[in-house]
Amino acid sequence: MTTASRLKSVDFYRKIPRDLTEASLSGAGLSIVAALAMVFLFGMELNEYLSVTTTTSVIVDKSSDGDFLRIDFNFSFPALSCEFASVDVSDVLGTNRLNLTKTVRKFSIDPNLRPTGHEFQPGPATNVIKHDEKVDEESLEGAFVFTSDNFDKYAHQFPITAVNFYAPWCYWSQRLRPSWEKAAKIIRERHDPEMDGRIFMGKVDCTQEGDLCRRHHIQGYPSIRIFRKGSDIRSDHGHHEHESYYGDRDTDSLVKTMENLVASLPSESQKLALEDKLNVENAKRAAPSAGGCRIEGYVRVKKVPGNLIVSARSDTHSFDASQMNMSHVVHHLSFGRKLTPRAMSDLKRLIPYIGNSHDRLNGLSFINSHDLGANITMEHYLQIVKTEVITRKDYQLVEEYEYTAHSSVAHSLHIPVARFHLELSPMQVLITEQQKSFSHFITNVCAIIGGVFTVCISDTVALYFYQYTKLWLYTCTIHYLFPCGFR
């Protein structure tokens, strides 16, 4: 026996000689049905192979972004001045950070939320403001008393007008009063308003001249404003261009500041030494041009229950809680790293419902109407859940934070604030993208083709068996009825 013959002896697929095969209409019909079935099942299997399925599970938070959470925000407060607007964060572990400025920007806005100028610069922080230790009762009447009737007249008459907006009940106003009165008396003696006419110092009692103080966006007491002749423009939506003084409040500092302002009027050569000039510039900067503020930026907080608070804050000013209005508009509030538009579209394709709750507060307004009364704090309770999506594409990990929000108002015994309570869930949702492997697809395709072909062959054999059985039964019946046969 040759090698070829030996190989042929182990053939699993032996051929039937073509002379022993015969085509039939029933076999052709069955073959067409089998082919259509194969194509249909192959198409379904291919569609399932190309489609992506997801599995969702809830696990303990194992965030890859560490122990801190980034909060991006953009709020508008139509009745809170950028001069005193403060962003604070606190948590249950005792963290308490006040007046964050490194990652927070402020822009003055009018009551209609329209910007009124460039970014508000808070200037260098001063921890301690000096005041006079001894009060000289004889010098307590030196500043001119401004009212709504005479303010514009004097503000437009003198090149420089320095005004102390105060409230008699305010502790800081009481401490400033003797220094301001004494400084005003000294400046009047050195620069007589009638003879010199370059500077004029006065004061405004905001409890008596409420309209005048509101017109100049006074929200904290005392507020020292420096007006320059011709710079107070009120025709453009009520904007005011003037400066605020935030330096020391003792008599010597106030007199030195006023002398520097006077010296700057005739010529640059008459200014004081560079050191004194820098001290004045640090203590004096542009005042808010409107009474509202847009606050945007981000903060990082620990992943524990805590608060994000926007309030009016100053270590050297007092506030009238009954006049504070913390109405605000939430333009944007999100948690975690920002997703690119492409990543978000991929997530929407993968999971249609994801991303629908990460912007629940965006575009909503929370207004303190007169019906609610005074001392109203705006509170938002946010429950935050992290969702991680592991995509098959490059095995990319996408993280997103979604939250639910419930808002309310409450009467406060202290200065009203806008408070965002943060409750972070210790659990996270894990969504994994899954797709069938190519080997599984090929195996199923082979099973479809082989199975359909085998079933069709079985149907053909059964058909022929049925036909031969019917013929045999017919023959047996004839022999039984006519044992002698036909003649």
C-alpha positions, 0 to 999 in steps of 0.5 A: 500500500502506497503512502497516498493510499494510507492517507486516504484510509483515514479520510473523515470526509469520503466522497460519494461518487457523482453517479450515485447522487441525484438532484431533486426539486425538494433538495434544491428548495431545502438548500435555498432555505438553508442558505437563507437561514445561514445568512440571517443567523450570520448577520445576527451574530455579526451585529452582536459581535460589533455591538457593545454591552455594559455591566453596572456594579456598585463598589466601595469608592477606589478613586484614582484621583486621590483623597481630594475632590475638585469643585468648579463653579461660576456664581453671580450675586447681584447684591453682593459686592466683590469688595467683601465676597468671600469663598470659604470651605469647611468639612467635618474633619475640622478644615476651615479655609476662609476667603480663598483667592488663589484659584478664585476670580471676581468680576463686578456686575450690575443687577442685570448680571452684566459685567461692569469692568475688568476683574476685581483685584483684592490686593494684598491681605492685611491681617492687622489694621492699626488704630489709634490707641488713645482717643482725643475727645477734642478732635472728634469734630473735624470731618464735613458731614455729607448728605444726599443733598450736598454730596455731588456738589462737593465731590465735583468741586474738589480734585480729591474727596475722601469720604468715610461711610460709617454706621454709628453702631459698628465697632470698627466705625467707632474705632475709626472715628477719632482717627478720621476726625483728627486726620480731617482736622489736620488736613483742613489746617494744612490744605484749607478748602477755600485757599488750597482747594485740592482735597476735602475730607468728610463722612456719611452716616449710612443709617441716616443716608441709606440711599446715598450709601446704596448708590455707592454700593456700600455694604460694609462699615466703615468703607473709606472711598476716595473720589477724584474729580470727573471720575465718578461716572453715573450715566453708564448703568450707575457705574462708579469709578473711584478707589477704596482705602484698605490701609491702616486707620491710625491718624498718622497713616491717614494723614500720610495717605492724604498728603500723598494724594495731594502731592500727586496732583501738581507733578510727579516730582512732588511725590514722596519717597518710593517706599511711602508711595508703595505703601499708599498704592497697596492700601488704596485700590479701585473700588467695585464699580457696581454692587454685584459680583460674579465669582468663578474658579475652583477649589479642592476639598477632602472627600468628606462631608463639608460645605462650600460657602459664599458670604460677605467677610472682612476682619475690619468691617461690620455688616448689617445682616438685615440689608444683606441679600444673598440671591444668586444664579448658578451658571455652572457647578461640577465636580471632578475633572472636566470631561472633553466634549468628545469624551462626553459624546462617547459616554452618551453613545455608550450610556445614554442616561449618563451626564443628565444629573451632573448639571442639575443647578446650572442656569437656576436662579435663587432669589430672595424676594421681599416676602421672605423677609430679612436675614435669609440664608440660601442653602443647597444640599448636594449628594454626590456619587462618583461614576467610573466608566471603563471603555474598551477603546484603548481601555480608557478610564473615564470618571464623572461625578453626578449629584442630586440637589435640594435647595431651601431658604432659612432665617439666620441669626448671623450674616446671611450666606449661600451655603452648599452642603456636600455629602459624598457617597462612600460607594461608586458606580462602576460601568464596564464596557464589554465586547465579544472576542473574535474567537468567540465570533468565529466559533459561533459562525462555524457552529451556525454553518455546520449546524444548519447544514447538518439539520438540512441534511437530516431533513433530506434523509428524513424526506427520502426515508419518508418517501421510501417508507410510504412506497413500502407501505403501499406495496405491502398493502397491495400484496395483502389485498391481492395476494395472487397479484394482478393478471 
